[in-house]
């Protein structure tokens, strides 16, 4: 049974568990994607790009852990189904960042929708957990946009 809502609707509780599990899976897939991409970076900007991608690996892993811990605390069991095979290929850094931006924005949108779906009767710590991750994801979207921002008519990662 979910706590602190001991008299909660079992259908709603199942939906919460299902949604949490989906978020755990999304973070794990994102983590693996960033890790594989970091292995395939070549060229002059490799150091900065690998560092950036590995930071994303750590952030996604922490999100998966926090969401997974909550899922288990609420009586769920984490599971993940892979629907596609991801094989990274060397791509220009700008393209890689555009892919990262798209993935982070999709994750942010998904979390925002999940948060709006939760109501005042849902577990308050769950709402706070989702809000914290939303804040971190929004910050990440901002960072990637900065990397891609045009500076003095030039696009792409600018190193000083």
N, C-alpha and C positions, 0 to 999 in steps of 0.2 A: 504494500500500500504506500502511496505517496505521502510524504510528510511535508508541511504540517497539515495538509488537507486530508485528514483521515476519512472524511465522508465525501470525498471528491467523486465525480462521475468517472467510472472505470473506462468508458470510451474516450473521454478527454485525457485521462491519464495515459492511456495507450498512445494517443496521438502525440502527447508531449514526449514520451519515450522514443517513439518513432522519429520524431523531429530531431531530438537530441542525437540519436544514432546517426541520422543523416548528416548532421553538422560535424560529428566526430569523423565520419568517413570523408567528408569534403576536406577537412583539415589534413587528414593523413594523406590523401591523394595529392593535395597541394604541396605538402612537405616532400613527398617523393619526387614530384615534378621538379621542384626547385633544386633538390639534391642532384638529380640526374642532369639538369641543365648546368649546374655548377661544374660538373665534370667535363662538360663539352665546350667550355669557354676557351677560346684561343686568342692570341694576339696581344698587342701592347696594353690594352686595358684589362687584361685578364685578372690581375690582382684585385682591383676595385670591384669588378663584376662578381668574382667568386666570393669575395667578402660580403657583398650585398646579398647574393643569393643564399649563402650559408646563414646569414642573419635571418632570412625569411624561413629557412628550414627550422631554425630554433623557435621562431615565433609560432609557426604552424604546429610544431610539436607541442609547445606549451598550451596552445589553444585546444589541441586534441586531448591532452592530458586533463585539463580543467573540465572540459565538456564531458569527457569519458568518466571522470570521477563523479560528476553530478549524475550522469546517466545511471551508473551503478548504485549510487546512494539512493536513487529513486526507484530501484528495483529492476532496472534494465540490464541488458547484456550487450556490450559493444560488438558489432560485426561490420564487416566491410565486404562489398561485392565489387569486383573490378569488371567493368563493362567494356573496357578498351585496353589495348596495349599501347603504352607510351614509349616511343623510342626517340630520344632527343637527337637532333642533328645540329651541327654547328650553324648558327644563324648570326646575322649582324646583331650587335648589342642592342641597337634601337628596336629591332623586331622582337627580341627577347623581352625587352621592357614593355613593349606594347602588349605582348601576351600576358605578362605578369599583371599589368594594369587591368586588363580585361578580366582575368581570373579573380583578382582582389575585389574589383567592383561587383562582380557577380556574387562573391561571398558576402560582401557588405550588404548588398540588396537582399539576399536570402536571410541574413541575420536580422535586418530591419523588419522584414515581413514576419519573421518568427516572433520578434519582440512585440510587434503590434498585435499579433494574434493572442499573446498571453494577456490575461485579464488580471484584475486586482485580486482575484481569488487564488491565482496561481502562486506557487512557491516564490516568495519575495527574493530569497537568495538566488534563485534561478534567473529572475529578471535582472538582478544586479550583475550576475555573471555575464549574461548576454549583453547588457549595456557596456560592460568593461571591454568585452571582445569587439563590440561594434566600434568603440572609441579607438582601439588599437588598429582595427582594420581601416578605419577612416584616415587615421594618421598615415598608414602605409600607402593608401591611395594617393594622399597628398605628396608623400615622398617620391613615389614613382612619377607623378606628374611633374615634379620639380626636375627629376632627371631628364625628362623628355621635353622640358620647356625650351623654347627658342631663346637663345642668348646671342645678341648682336647678329641676328640673321642666320645663325647656325643652329641646326637641330642636333639633338643627341646628347650624350653624356659629355659634360665639360669637366675636364680635370685642370686644376690650377697648379 
